Amino acid sequence: MKLSGLQIFWLMFTFETGNMILLTVSPVIEDAKQDVWIAYLIASLLGVLIVYIASKTALLHPKQTLVQFSKSVFGKWIGTFVVLIYLVQWYSVVGNILREFADFTITILLPLTPPWPLFITMLLLMIYVTFIGGIEGIGRCSEVFGPIILFSVIILVIFSLKDVETINLMPVYIDTGFFSIWKGALTPLAFLGESVIILMLASFTDNPRNVVKSAVSGIALAAISATLVGLCVLLVFGPDISAKLRHPTFDVVSYLSIMDFIQNLEIIAVLVWILSVFIKLSLYFFLSCYGTAQLFKMKDWRKMIWFCGIFFFILAQFFPDTSYTLGYMKTYWTQYALPINMVGIPILLWIVTKVRKKMKVSGTM
């Protein structure tokens, strides 16, 4: 299984864009109000820094995944504990997003449908692409879906320009202050920080020299896209209304009307989100299966697919509805996963590896 630099780029972009656009706009506007664009810019810069450090760390251990080199860096027991921390994140996020996918689809498209058929449908697609193609198959899907998502976001932003009210940007900073803006930035930063999965993906690349450039570019484009969409929501609805809406991006798209002819563009927003969620779920599904198999030294990692498929179906059934998602983001995701999984451990891996390499060169080890 090999990934090209272009596939890494589109994986990073597609993986991040859909959920960021759908789930982060309302919480950010609630905290940062009319300074939502500043919060997104802060999150974008820090998100790019996170993926840069993670990419550099992965390249210090060529042809090894996080599961393998964490043990060589921290030792067997601490390294295993570090891997378990990431597995908890990967497993929990699949269950959460599966539930979120089903609830959103039921609310928007299929109000009389129970969740379980949607769980099974998405899981079967994930199992198929993972079993048949592995990470390479997911990468090829992202090459197809990524440009579609990017084009759709550009079109929707352009179409919303006629409804913007620049007065919604005022006043800048005075009514919010740094603390509120920083609090608002944490939510999109926690999503962008998921790019630390490059610690696993870098070992699959055919040309490691392209990893940093491709990963950073993909995250930067996803961050820019989310920033533009958040800005459009603010300019169209204003901070007060936007903060009260659960999915303000979808509501903006529903509001669009071009010459009373181009209307009902919600399906484009749904398409963007479903394509992005499929890539995100498939990627986390692969990481969960492959990472667990490596942890337990299984020769055939594909055997984990069947266990994980059943486990995720049960987990999604027990996850609360989408109202829990915001609580999940503001508690576990921003208070634990962000500082530990996305910032602390990658930096620690990078520092310890650098120190050990210098000590080995100087002959003190």
N, C-alpha and C positions, 0 to 999 in steps of 0.2 A: 504494500500500500504506500503510494507516494502522493504528495501534494506539491503542486507548482506554486511559485510565488504569486501568480494571479489568483489561484484558488484560495490561498491564505488571505489575500486582500478581500475577495468577495465573501469569504466565510466570516471574517471579522465584521464587515459592513452589514451583511444580511442578518447575522446572528444578533447584532445589537439594535438595529434600526426599529423594527416593528414594535417590540415591547416598550422601548424608550418613548416612542411617539405616542403610544396608546396610554401608558401608565404613569409617566413622570410629569406630564404637563400640569395637571391639576394640583398635585402636591407642591410642585415648585412655585406655581403662582400663588398658592395659599400662603406660602412662607415669604417669598420674595416680592410678591405683588407685581407692580409695573417694572421692577428690575429683574424680571425673569430672565432676560437676555444676558444680564451680568452673571447670574447664577449659572446659566448654561455655559458661558465662556469659561468661568472658573473650573467647572466640572470637566469641560473639554480639555483644557490645558493639563489638569491633573490626571485625567484619564489617559491622555497620550503619554504622559510621563510613566504611568503605571505599566502600560504595555511595552514601553521602551525598556524599562528595567527588567520586566519579566522575559522579554525576548533576549536581552543580553545575558541574563542568567541561564536561560535554556541553551544558548550557544556555547556556554562554558562546559556543557556536558553533551557533546555531539552524540547522536544516535541513542540517547537515553531519554526515557520519559521521566516525569516528575516522580512516579512511583519508584523508579530505579535509582535516580541520583539523590533523592532525599535521604535514602538509607546510607549512601556512600558519604554524604555530607554530614549528617547528624548521628550516624550510627543506626544499628538495627532497630532498637526499641523506640527511640525518639523519632526516627525516620518513619517508622510504621504509624506512630501516633499522628504525625503530620499528614500522612496519606489519608488516614481515617477522617481527619478534619475536612479535607477536600471532598472525600466520598460523601460525607454527611451533606455538604453543600450541593453536590451534583444530584444526589438522590432526592433531596427535599425540593429542589427547584423543578425537577421533572414532574413530581406530583402536583406541585402548586400550579405550574403552567398548564398542565393537562386539565386541571379543574377550571382554571381561568379561561382556557380555550372553549371548553364545553359551555360554561355559563355565558360567555360573551356571544357565542354562536346561537344559543337558545334565546337570549334576549333580543338579538338583532334579526335573526333569520328564522329560527325554528322554535317558536314559543311553546309548542305542545310536545316537544321531544324530550324524553328523559336523558340525563347525562351519559348513561353507560354506553349507548350506541356510538356516541361521539368519541368517548374514550377508546373504544375498540377500534373504530375506524382510523383514528390517528395512530394508535399503537401498531396496527397492522402495517401502515405505511412506514413507520419508523423501523419496525422489525425487518421489513422487506429491504429498504435501502441499506440498512446496517449489515444485514446478513449477506446480501448479494455483493455490495460494493465496499463495505467498510467505510473508513474515513475518506477514501478516494471517491466513492460514490456520492457521499455527502458534499464533498468539494465540488464535484461536477454539477450537482444540483444548484449549488450556490452560484456557479458561473452563469446559469440560466436565469435563476430567480433574482439575483442581485441587480442586473441592469433594469429588469422590469420594475423592481421596487424603487430604484433611483429615479427612473423616468416618471413613475407615478407621483412620487413626492414633488418633483420639479413642476409637473403639470398642476398639481393641487395648490402649490404655493403661488404659482402664476395666476390661477383662476381666483384666488382669494384676494388678490391685490386691489380689486375694485371696491371691496367692502371694508378696507382698513380705515381706521381713524387714528391718526398719529397722536392725537391728544391723549390717547390711552398710555402713551409712554411717559407722561409727565405726572409728578415731578421725578427726576432721576435721583436716586439714593436717599434723598432727604427724609422721605416717609418710612423708609425701611431700615437703613443702616447695615453695617457689615455683618452683624450677628444673624439677622434675618436672611440676608442674601446667602451667607455661608450655610445656614440650615437648609435653605432651599437647594443649594448646590449638592448636598450630600446624596439626595435621591438619584439624580442622573449619574453622579460619580460612582455610586454603588453599582449601577448597570454597566457603565463603561469599564469599571474595574473587573468585570467578569472576563475581560480580555486576558487575564492571567492564565486562561486555558492554553495559551501559547506555550506554557511550560510543558504541556503534554503534546501539543501539535508539532512543535519544532522538530521533533525526532523523525517525523514522517515526511519532511520536506526533501525534495530532490536536490535543491541547491540552498544550503544553510545561509549563504551570504545574502539571500533575498528576504530572509525571515523578518528582520527588523524593519526594513523599508516597507514591506507588504503589510505587516501587522499594524504599524503606526499609521500608514496611509488609510487602511480600512477603518480603523477606529476614528481617525480624524474626520473622514467623510461621514461616518455615522453621527458623530458629534455635531458637525455642521448641519446635517439634515435635521436632527432633533432641535437644534437651536432655532433654525428657520421656521420650523413648524410651531414651536412654542411661541415665537415672536408673532406669527400670523394669528394664532389663537388669541393672544393678548390684544393685538391691534383690531381684531374683529369684534370680540365680545367684551373686552375690558377685564381688569383684574377681578372685580367683584363677582361677576357672573361666571367667569372661567373657573374660579376657585371652588364654586359650588357644584360644578358638573363632574360626573364620574369619568366620562370619556370626552373631554372638550374637543379633541381633535376630530373625532367622529361627528360631533355636533356641528363643527365648522364646515365639514364636507357636506353634511346634510343641508346646510344653510346656503350653499353655493348655487347660483343660478346665472347662467350666461345668456343674455338676450332672450330670456324666457324659453330657451330652446334646449340648452345643455343643462340638465337637472338630474337629480337623483344619482349623484356621484358616490353615494355611500358604498356601493359595491366595490369601487376602486380602493377605498380605505380598508374594507374587509379583506380584499385580495392581498393588499400589501401586508396586512397583519398576519393573515393565515400563512402566506409563503414564508415570512420571516420566522413565525413561530414554529413552522415545520422544520426549518433548518436548525433553530435553537434547540428544539426538543430532540432532534436526531443527533445533534452534536453531543448534547449532555447524555443521551442514551448510550452512544458509543463510548464516551469517556467512562461512564459508570460500569459498563460491561468490561471494557478493556482494562480499566484501572483495577477493578475487583479481581479479574483473572490474573493480572500481574502480581497483585498483592499476595494472592494465594498460590502463585506459581503454577497456574493451570496452563497446559500446553495449547489447548484449543480455546481461545477466548470466546468463540461464538457460542459455546455451550451456556455462557452466562446470559445470552440474549433471552432465552426462554424463561429463566428465573426472573430476570429483571422485568420482562414484559408483564408477567403475572403480578409481581410485586408493585409495579407502578400503577397497574389497574386498581389494585386494592387501595394503594395510598391515595390515589385521586378520589376514590369513593369517600374516603374519610376526611379529606381536606374540606374545610368550610367553604362557603360560597365566596364570590369575588370581593365581598366587603372585607374579608380577612386578608386579601392580598395587600392592601395598603398598610395594614398592621404588620404583616410579614415583612414588608419593605422597611418600615420605620423602626422595627425592633431587631430581628435577627439579621436582616440584610445590611442595614446601615450601622448598627451598633456592634455587630460581631463579625460578619463575613467581610465587610469592607476593611476595617482596621487589621484584622488577623489574616484572612485568606488572601486578600487582594493587595495589601500594603506590607504588613509586618513580615510574613513568611518569605515572600519573594525577595525583599531587601536583605533579610537575614541569610537566605540561601546565597545571594550574590556576594555579600560581605565575607561569609565563612569560606566560600569557594575561592575568592580572590586571596584571602589571607593564607589559605593552605597552599595555593599555587606559588605564592611568593616565598613561603617558608620552604617549600620543596626545592625551589630554584636556588635559594641561599644555602641549602644543605642542612637546615635545622630540623628537618623531619626525616 
